[in-house]
């Protein structure tokens, strides 16, 4: 069996809405380059920050 990756080895990004770092998730495996926000809540609040 393959050894599991530790969470510290996963890529991270900074959410432009809340400013907190978030890490890669398996559900984002195919679209990690397009992911901008850490959560659905931040995605909905994006208009308050002046982004797109």
PyMOL Python script that loads the backbone (N, CA, C, O; Angstrom):
from pymol import cmd

cmd.read_pdbstr("""\
ATOM      1  N   UNK A   1       0.823  -1.192   0.000  1.00  0.00           N
ATOM      2  CA  UNK A   1       0.000   0.000   0.000  1.00  0.00           C
ATOM      3  C   UNK A   1       0.866   1.255   0.000  1.00  0.00           C
ATOM      4  O   UNK A   1       1.935   1.280   0.610  1.00  0.00           O
ATOM      5  N   UNK A   2       0.408   2.275  -0.674  1.00  0.00           N
ATOM      6  CA  UNK A   2       1.166   3.516  -0.763  1.00  0.00           C
ATOM      7  C   UNK A   2       1.088   4.294   0.554  1.00  0.00           C
ATOM      8  O   UNK A   2       0.083   4.268   1.265  1.00  0.00           O
ATOM      9  N   UNK A   3       2.168   4.971   0.840  1.00  0.00           N
ATOM     10  CA  UNK A   3       2.206   5.791   2.047  1.00  0.00           C
ATOM     11  C   UNK A   3       1.372   7.048   1.846  1.00  0.00           C
ATOM     12  O   UNK A   3       1.422   7.660   0.779  1.00  0.00           O
ATOM     13  N   UNK A   4       0.609   7.438   2.858  1.00  0.00           N
ATOM     14  CA  UNK A   4      -0.220   8.627   2.746  1.00  0.00           C
ATOM     15  C   UNK A   4       0.619   9.883   2.879  1.00  0.00           C
ATOM     16  O   UNK A   4       1.639   9.903   3.569  1.00  0.00           O
ATOM     17  N   UNK A   5       0.174  10.915   2.213  1.00  0.00           N
ATOM     18  CA  UNK A   5       0.817  12.221   2.296  1.00  0.00           C
ATOM     19  C   UNK A   5       0.404  12.922   3.578  1.00  0.00           C
ATOM     20  O   UNK A   5      -0.742  12.813   4.014  1.00  0.00           O
ATOM     21  N   UNK A   6       1.331  13.634   4.172  1.00  0.00           N
ATOM     22  CA  UNK A   6       0.943  14.424   5.341  1.00  0.00           C
ATOM     23  C   UNK A   6       0.317  15.730   4.846  1.00  0.00           C
ATOM     24  O   UNK A   6       0.586  16.179   3.732  1.00  0.00           O
ATOM     25  N   UNK A   7      -0.512  16.324   5.684  1.00  0.00           N
ATOM     26  CA  UNK A   7      -1.229  17.533   5.274  1.00  0.00           C
ATOM     27  C   UNK A   7      -0.276  18.680   4.963  1.00  0.00           C
ATOM     28  O   UNK A   7      -0.587  19.535   4.134  1.00  0.00           O
ATOM     29  N   UNK A   8       0.877  18.708   5.617  1.00  0.00           N
ATOM     30  CA  UNK A   8       1.833  19.783   5.372  1.00  0.00           C
ATOM     31  C   UNK A   8       2.481  19.691   3.984  1.00  0.00           C
ATOM     32  O   UNK A   8       3.062  20.666   3.508  1.00  0.00           O
ATOM     33  N   UNK A   9       2.386  18.533   3.338  1.00  0.00           N
ATOM     34  CA  UNK A   9       2.948  18.350   1.992  1.00  0.00           C
ATOM     35  C   UNK A   9       1.994  18.808   0.888  1.00  0.00           C
ATOM     36  O   UNK A   9       2.402  18.917  -0.269  1.00  0.00           O
ATOM     37  N   UNK A  10       0.735  19.078   1.225  1.00  0.00           N
ATOM     38  CA  UNK A  10      -0.248  19.469   0.219  1.00  0.00           C
ATOM     39  C   UNK A  10      -0.097  20.941  -0.142  1.00  0.00           C
ATOM     40  O   UNK A  10       0.316  21.745   0.694  1.00  0.00           O
ATOM     41  N   UNK A  11      -0.433  21.306  -1.396  1.00  0.00           N
ATOM     42  CA  UNK A  11      -0.337  22.716  -1.795  1.00  0.00           C
ATOM     43  C   UNK A  11      -1.379  23.571  -1.065  1.00  0.00           C
ATOM     44  O   UNK A  11      -2.440  23.083  -0.677  1.00  0.00           O
ATOM     45  N   UNK A  12      -1.060  24.832  -0.891  1.00  0.00           N
ATOM     46  CA  UNK A  12      -1.979  25.751  -0.221  1.00  0.00           C
ATOM     47  C   UNK A  12      -2.178  27.007  -1.064  1.00  0.00           C
ATOM     48  O   UNK A  12      -1.367  27.319  -1.936  1.00  0.00           O
ATOM     49  N   UNK A  13      -3.264  27.718  -0.792  1.00  0.00           N
ATOM     50  CA  UNK A  13      -3.563  29.014  -1.403  1.00  0.00           C
ATOM     51  C   UNK A  13      -4.112  29.916  -0.310  1.00  0.00           C
ATOM     52  O   UNK A  13      -4.502  29.443   0.757  1.00  0.00           O
ATOM     53  N   UNK A  14      -4.141  31.216  -0.578  1.00  0.00           N
ATOM     54  CA  UNK A  14      -4.713  32.191   0.342  1.00  0.00           C
ATOM     55  C   UNK A  14      -6.062  32.649  -0.228  1.00  0.00           C
ATOM     56  O   UNK A  14      -6.148  33.037  -1.393  1.00  0.00           O
ATOM     57  N   UNK A  15      -7.086  32.601   0.581  1.00  0.00           N
ATOM     58  CA  UNK A  15      -8.420  33.033   0.159  1.00  0.00           C
ATOM     59  C   UNK A  15      -8.442  34.559   0.080  1.00  0.00           C
ATOM     60  O   UNK A  15      -8.079  35.219   1.053  1.00  0.00           O
ATOM     61  N   UNK A  16      -8.859  35.142  -1.053  1.00  0.00           N
ATOM     62  CA  UNK A  16      -8.875  36.600  -1.188  1.00  0.00           C
ATOM     63  C   UNK A  16      -9.958  37.282  -0.354  1.00  0.00           C
ATOM     64  O   UNK A  16      -9.883  38.492  -0.140  1.00  0.00           O
ATOM     65  N   UNK A  17     -10.957  36.548   0.122  1.00  0.00           N
ATOM     66  CA  UNK A  17     -12.043  37.133   0.899  1.00  0.00           C
ATOM     67  C   UNK A  17     -11.690  37.197   2.375  1.00  0.00           C
ATOM     68  O   UNK A  17     -11.737  38.266   2.983  1.00  0.00           O
ATOM     69  N   UNK A  18     -11.330  36.038   2.960  1.00  0.00           N
ATOM     70  CA  UNK A  18     -11.061  36.012   4.399  1.00  0.00           C
ATOM     71  C   UNK A  18      -9.575  36.132   4.727  1.00  0.00           C
ATOM     72  O   UNK A  18      -9.217  36.415   5.870  1.00  0.00           O
ATOM     73  N   UNK A  19      -8.702  35.919   3.732  1.00  0.00           N
ATOM     74  CA  UNK A  19      -7.268  36.062   3.946  1.00  0.00           C
ATOM     75  C   UNK A  19      -6.604  34.882   4.633  1.00  0.00           C
ATOM     76  O   UNK A  19      -5.424  34.951   4.979  1.00  0.00           O
ATOM     77  N   UNK A  20      -7.343  33.804   4.836  1.00  0.00           N
ATOM     78  CA  UNK A  20      -6.780  32.629   5.502  1.00  0.00           C
ATOM     79  C   UNK A  20      -6.270  31.617   4.479  1.00  0.00           C
ATOM     80  O   UNK A  20      -6.811  31.517   3.377  1.00  0.00           O
ATOM     81  N   UNK A  21      -5.223  30.865   4.846  1.00  0.00           N
ATOM     82  CA  UNK A  21      -4.725  29.831   3.938  1.00  0.00           C
ATOM     83  C   UNK A  21      -5.650  28.614   3.940  1.00  0.00           C
ATOM     84  O   UNK A  21      -6.245  28.276   4.964  1.00  0.00           O
ATOM     85  N   UNK A  22      -5.762  27.970   2.798  1.00  0.00           N
ATOM     86  CA  UNK A  22      -6.501  26.711   2.730  1.00  0.00           C
ATOM     87  C   UNK A  22      -5.708  25.721   1.903  1.00  0.00           C
ATOM     88  O   UNK A  22      -4.937  26.111   1.026  1.00  0.00           O
ATOM     89  N   UNK A  23      -5.895  24.435   2.182  1.00  0.00           N
ATOM     90  CA  UNK A  23      -5.101  23.397   1.528  1.00  0.00           C
ATOM     91  C   UNK A  23      -5.924  22.654   0.479  1.00  0.00           C
ATOM     92  O   UNK A  23      -7.154  22.699   0.468  1.00  0.00           O
ATOM     93  N   UNK A  24      -5.204  21.978  -0.391  1.00  0.00           N
ATOM     94  CA  UNK A  24      -5.773  21.175  -1.464  1.00  0.00           C
ATOM     95  C   UNK A  24      -6.707  20.129  -0.878  1.00  0.00           C
ATOM     96  O   UNK A  24      -6.436  19.562   0.180  1.00  0.00           O
ATOM     97  N   UNK A  25      -7.812  19.879  -1.577  1.00  0.00           N
ATOM     98  CA  UNK A  25      -8.750  18.824  -1.203  1.00  0.00           C
ATOM     99  C   UNK A  25      -8.925  17.883  -2.383  1.00  0.00           C
ATOM    100  O   UNK A  25      -8.791  18.282  -3.539  1.00  0.00           O
ATOM    101  N   UNK A  26      -9.225  16.637  -2.076  1.00  0.00           N
ATOM    102  CA  UNK A  26      -9.361  15.648  -3.144  1.00  0.00           C
ATOM    103  C   UNK A  26     -10.441  16.029  -4.152  1.00  0.00           C
ATOM    104  O   UNK A  26     -10.295  15.755  -5.343  1.00  0.00           O
ATOM    105  N   UNK A  27     -11.529  16.659  -3.688  1.00  0.00           N
ATOM    106  CA  UNK A  27     -12.598  17.043  -4.617  1.00  0.00           C
ATOM    107  C   UNK A  27     -12.149  18.129  -5.592  1.00  0.00           C
ATOM    108  O   UNK A  27     -12.792  18.346  -6.618  1.00  0.00           O
ATOM    109  N   UNK A  28     -11.040  18.816  -5.273  1.00  0.00           N
ATOM    110  CA  UNK A  28     -10.489  19.844  -6.149  1.00  0.00           C
ATOM    111  C   UNK A  28      -9.361  19.309  -7.033  1.00  0.00           C
ATOM    112  O   UNK A  28      -8.659  20.099  -7.663  1.00  0.00           O
ATOM    113  N   UNK A  29      -9.175  18.013  -7.093  1.00  0.00           N
ATOM    114  CA  UNK A  29      -8.052  17.421  -7.823  1.00  0.00           C
ATOM    115  C   UNK A  29      -8.042  17.834  -9.298  1.00  0.00           C
ATOM    116  O   UNK A  29      -6.975  18.094  -9.856  1.00  0.00           O
ATOM    117  N   UNK A  30      -9.207  17.897  -9.930  1.00  0.00           N
ATOM    118  CA  UNK A  30      -9.273  18.216 -11.362  1.00  0.00           C
ATOM    119  C   UNK A  30      -9.372  19.700 -11.657  1.00  0.00           C
ATOM    120  O   UNK A  30      -9.244  20.103 -12.813  1.00  0.00           O
ATOM    121  N   UNK A  31      -9.597  20.524 -10.640  1.00  0.00           N
ATOM    122  CA  UNK A  31      -9.815  21.948 -10.911  1.00  0.00           C
ATOM    123  C   UNK A  31      -9.051  22.847  -9.935  1.00  0.00           C
ATOM    124  O   UNK A  31      -9.476  23.975  -9.689  1.00  0.00           O
ATOM    125  N   UNK A  32      -7.947  22.379  -9.379  1.00  0.00           N
ATOM    126  CA  UNK A  32      -7.197  23.151  -8.379  1.00  0.00           C
ATOM    127  C   UNK A  32      -6.758  24.507  -8.910  1.00  0.00           C
ATOM    128  O   UNK A  32      -6.720  25.472  -8.147  1.00  0.00           O
ATOM    129  N   UNK A  33      -6.428  24.610 -10.175  1.00  0.00           N
ATOM    130  CA  UNK A  33      -5.982  25.886 -10.747  1.00  0.00           C
ATOM    131  C   UNK A  33      -7.098  26.934 -10.770  1.00  0.00           C
ATOM    132  O   UNK A  33      -6.824  28.132 -10.703  1.00  0.00           O
ATOM    133  N   UNK A  34      -8.347  26.492 -10.864  1.00  0.00           N
ATOM    134  CA  UNK A  34      -9.481  27.414 -10.902  1.00  0.00           C
ATOM    135  C   UNK A  34     -10.001  27.774  -9.504  1.00  0.00           C
ATOM    136  O   UNK A  34     -10.750  28.741  -9.364  1.00  0.00           O
ATOM    137  N   UNK A  35      -9.624  27.024  -8.484  1.00  0.00           N
ATOM    138  CA  UNK A  35     -10.129  27.270  -7.127  1.00  0.00           C
ATOM    139  C   UNK A  35      -9.529  28.563  -6.586  1.00  0.00           C
ATOM    140  O   UNK A  35      -8.310  28.733  -6.569  1.00  0.00           O
ATOM    141  N   UNK A  36     -10.410  29.489  -6.138  1.00  0.00           N
ATOM    142  CA  UNK A  36      -9.958  30.770  -5.603  1.00  0.00           C
ATOM    143  C   UNK A  36     -10.337  30.948  -4.138  1.00  0.00           C
ATOM    144  O   UNK A  36      -9.624  31.608  -3.383  1.00  0.00           O
ATOM    145  N   UNK A  37     -11.464  30.358  -3.737  1.00  0.00           N
ATOM    146  CA  UNK A  37     -12.026  30.618  -2.421  1.00  0.00           C
ATOM    147  C   UNK A  37     -11.990  29.370  -1.555  1.00  0.00           C
ATOM    148  O   UNK A  37     -12.090  28.252  -2.060  1.00  0.00           O
ATOM    149  N   UNK A  38     -11.844  29.565  -0.246  1.00  0.00           N
ATOM    150  CA  UNK A  38     -11.715  28.437   0.680  1.00  0.00           C
ATOM    151  C   UNK A  38     -13.035  27.735   0.941  1.00  0.00           C
ATOM    152  O   UNK A  38     -13.049  26.568   1.331  1.00  0.00           O
ATOM    153  N   UNK A  39     -14.149  28.435   0.729  1.00  0.00           N
ATOM    154  CA  UNK A  39     -15.451  27.853   1.036  1.00  0.00           C
ATOM    155  C   UNK A  39     -16.527  28.479   0.173  1.00  0.00           C
ATOM    156  O   UNK A  39     -16.302  29.478  -0.510  1.00  0.00           O
ATOM    157  N   UNK A  40     -17.694  27.872   0.219  1.00  0.00           N
ATOM    158  CA  UNK A  40     -18.852  28.406  -0.488  1.00  0.00           C
ATOM    159  C   UNK A  40     -19.247  29.758   0.109  1.00  0.00           C
ATOM    160  O   UNK A  40     -19.666  30.661  -0.615  1.00  0.00           O
ATOM    161  N   UNK A  41     -19.115  29.892   1.404  1.00  0.00           N
ATOM    162  CA  UNK A  41     -19.441  31.159   2.063  1.00  0.00           C
ATOM    163  C   UNK A  41     -18.567  32.300   1.525  1.00  0.00           C
ATOM    164  O   UNK A  41     -19.077  33.381   1.229  1.00  0.00           O
ATOM    165  N   UNK A  42     -17.274  32.069   1.399  1.00  0.00           N
ATOM    166  CA  UNK A  42     -16.375  33.094   0.870  1.00  0.00           C
ATOM    167  C   UNK A  42     -16.665  33.373  -0.603  1.00  0.00           C
ATOM    168  O   UNK A  42     -16.560  34.515  -1.049  1.00  0.00           O
ATOM    169  N   UNK A  43     -17.026  32.348  -1.353  1.00  0.00           N
ATOM    170  CA  UNK A  43     -17.355  32.545  -2.767  1.00  0.00           C
ATOM    171  C   UNK A  43     -18.571  33.456  -2.897  1.00  0.00           C
ATOM    172  O   UNK A  43     -18.604  34.313  -3.780  1.00  0.00           O
ATOM    173  N   UNK A  44     -19.575  33.284  -2.030  1.00  0.00           N
ATOM    174  CA  UNK A  44     -20.766  34.130  -2.068  1.00  0.00           C
ATOM    175  C   UNK A  44     -20.466  35.551  -1.610  1.00  0.00           C
ATOM    176  O   UNK A  44     -21.114  36.490  -2.073  1.00  0.00           O
ATOM    177  N   UNK A  45     -19.506  35.733  -0.721  1.00  0.00           N
ATOM    178  CA  UNK A  45     -19.179  37.051  -0.182  1.00  0.00           C
ATOM    179  C   UNK A  45     -18.172  37.812  -1.037  1.00  0.00           C
ATOM    180  O   UNK A  45     -17.782  38.921  -0.674  1.00  0.00           O
ATOM    181  N   UNK A  46     -17.742  37.247  -2.159  1.00  0.00           N
ATOM    182  CA  UNK A  46     -16.688  37.862  -2.970  1.00  0.00           C
ATOM    183  C   UNK A  46     -17.039  39.248  -3.467  1.00  0.00           C
ATOM    184  O   UNK A  46     -16.148  40.081  -3.634  1.00  0.00           O
ATOM    185  N   UNK A  47     -18.323  39.524  -3.711  1.00  0.00           N
ATOM    186  CA  UNK A  47     -18.717  40.830  -4.231  1.00  0.00           C
ATOM    187  C   UNK A  47     -18.497  41.945  -3.202  1.00  0.00           C
ATOM    188  O   UNK A  47     -18.357  43.108  -3.580  1.00  0.00           O
ATOM    189  N   UNK A  48     -18.464  41.607  -1.916  1.00  0.00           N
ATOM    190  CA  UNK A  48     -18.247  42.603  -0.874  1.00  0.00           C
ATOM    191  C   UNK A  48     -16.803  43.084  -0.833  1.00  0.00           C
ATOM    192  O   UNK A  48     -16.531  44.165  -0.312  1.00  0.00           O
ATOM    193  N   UNK A  49     -15.879  42.304  -1.370  1.00  0.00           N
ATOM    194  CA  UNK A  49     -14.462  42.672  -1.341  1.00  0.00           C
ATOM    195  C   UNK A  49     -14.045  43.490  -2.548  1.00  0.00           C
ATOM    196  O   UNK A  49     -12.931  44.011  -2.584  1.00  0.00           O
ATOM    197  N   UNK A  50     -14.928  43.613  -3.547  1.00  0.00           N
ATOM    198  CA  UNK A  50     -14.593  44.381  -4.734  1.00  0.00           C
ATOM    199  C   UNK A  50     -13.947  43.547  -5.825  1.00  0.00           C
ATOM    200  O   UNK A  50     -13.525  44.095  -6.843  1.00  0.00           O
ATOM    201  N   UNK A  51     -13.858  42.221  -5.639  1.00  0.00           N
ATOM    202  CA  UNK A  51     -13.320  41.350  -6.684  1.00  0.00           C
ATOM    203  C   UNK A  51     -14.416  41.049  -7.689  1.00  0.00           C
ATOM    204  O   UNK A  51     -15.596  41.215  -7.379  1.00  0.00           O
ATOM    205  N   UNK A  52     -14.049  40.605  -8.902  1.00  0.00           N
ATOM    206  CA  UNK A  52     -14.961  40.344  -9.993  1.00  0.00           C
ATOM    207  C   UNK A  52     -16.385  40.544  -9.582  1.00  0.00           C
ATOM    208  O   UNK A  52     -17.293  40.364 -10.393  1.00  0.00           O
TER     209      UNK A  52
END
""", "prot")
cmd.dss("prot")
cmd.show_as("cartoon", "prot")
cmd.util.cbc("prot")
cmd.orient("prot")
